[in-house]
Amino acid sequence: MRILFLLLSLMLWGCDAVDTMKEGFAHSQAVSVELERSIGLKSYVGFNWNNGSLTSVNVTFDGIPKNKSLPEISEAAKAAVLKEFRQEPKQIVVAFKMTQ
């Protein structure tokens, strides 16, 4: 009986973890779309969860926007992350991919 309870508990935990990841990917896609609309560049959004808490979100832009300042980009990224993830991460990292 204990083994059955343990297996059932693990299965339910696994479903919750999968649902959390699915939601996280949906949120990251929404942040990317929002930032592409407001900044004008495609971005890649990654995230880390730890024990149900959003610990970090990484936003990497595909280049450096020419028409926006760094404070404007940072504020847009923070606003999009807070809107879509509905939880404030401990840190938001904004980066830019350099192309040759």
Summary of the structure (lengths in Angstrom):
residues: 100
radius of gyration: 17.2
end to end distance: 61.9
largest distance: 64.2
contacts: 257
relative contact order: 0.16
helix: 54%
strand: 23%
